[in-house]
Amino acid sequence: MEHGDSQEFIKKLGKSGGGLSPLRLFFAKYVLFPILHHFLSWEKAWDIFDKEGRKIVELSSALDKEKLFERVLVPKLFGLEDNSRYYSVAMTVKHLLMVGGSLQVLIPILSKGENFTKRGKIEDVKPYKEIDENIVDNFKEFILSYREKLEKNIDNIYIDNSSIHPWFGEFNPKQWSVLAVVHQVVHRRQIEAILKKLK
């Protein structure tokens, strides 16, 4: 089991923002997301997002500080790029907080028919900066406010107004809500994989 911030080991991972393998990207973009978009209402998507968030808080809260910040290598997981496989639980939660906060801004803007001109990069939400020791509490507060803030600020979640995702292309507000669910599930599974390695 690999522990610590081994720069030599980190260099062996894929490039930050390198994305998924062509086959997995094709499946996600042309099979998984269209199916979920068709069958999941935005209300159900937010229900699942909240449920997964609470599960992440539960899993993370059980760790002491040392284990919370200990980096380990997890196996390849669907939806997780190679560069993100060597995280701690704290890093994973930080990433979820960064992405979730961005979605709280992006989805309402698109729902109002406004342009979102900033082109986001995967590298922008990598948790390689300093992480607050209270990161799990911060994420817990975020989960409690995520849906409320969206419901207060959204006009038309089905509007034909989109912003581009670096890997998957143009998404409207409803599609971003569905993507948020998939993202939450992927990283909940990552945390579970980290915990398995830490035992």
Secondary structure, DSSP 8 states (H G I E B T S, - for coil): ---S--HHHHTTS--TT----HHHHHHIIIIIHHHHHHH--HHHHHHHHHHHHHHHHHHHHTS-HHHHT--EE----TT--GGGSEE-HHHHHHHHHHHHHHHHHHHHHHHTT--------GGGG---S---TTHHHHHHHHHHHHHHHHHHH-S-TT-S--EEETTTEEE-HHHHHHHHHHHHHHHHHHHHHHHHHH-
